[in-house]
Amino acid sequence: MRESDILELIQEATDSEVRTVLAALCAESDDTARKASKLLGRLMDAAQAYEERKQPAPPPLHICLNCQKPFAEAENTAQACQYHTGVIVVDSDSEVWEDSDDHQIENSEAMREDFPEGFVWTCCWKVMEEPGCAHGAHRMGGAKKAVAPVESGGETSKKSARYVKAVG
């Protein structure tokens, strides 16, 4: 299945269907659960920041396909996004792996989270945590509205839910 096909299916699915699929994927894979948690946390933090600025109507938020950070479309500029164009690979020469057997090292979300200094980007060979080597506008994909419940004071509630866009 092509990426555009799944994005179209997500666009057509109900919020309940999307939540059900996401919950099943997270239950099946620790890596998926970590990534979903990180993205949701970023999205909710950004929504909270807008709430704290006491703006009358917070803009819809998107998750950038390049940098994985939340952004408002109205605030997107030609140089707003800093990202890497390559993929993350294990840096077998990193000192972090000196006491590890080769078979213990894997390129997984969990290993990248625990040992970020042991991974590099193929585009610039910088350590994974280094800022991106490319700049451009944030990129949106086929977005589906999702609820980011934020209430003033930082408490969450479905009553005060605001709709923001998130790429699945």
Secondary structure, DSSP 8 states (H G I E B T S, - for coil): --HHHHHHHHHHS-HHHHHHHHHHHHHH-HHHHHHHHHHHHHHHHHHHHHHHTT-SS---EEE-TTT--EEEGGG--TT-EEE-SS-EEE-TT-GGGTTS-GGG----HHHHHH-GGGEEETTT--BTTS--SEEE-----S-EEEEEE--TTS---STTEEEEEE--
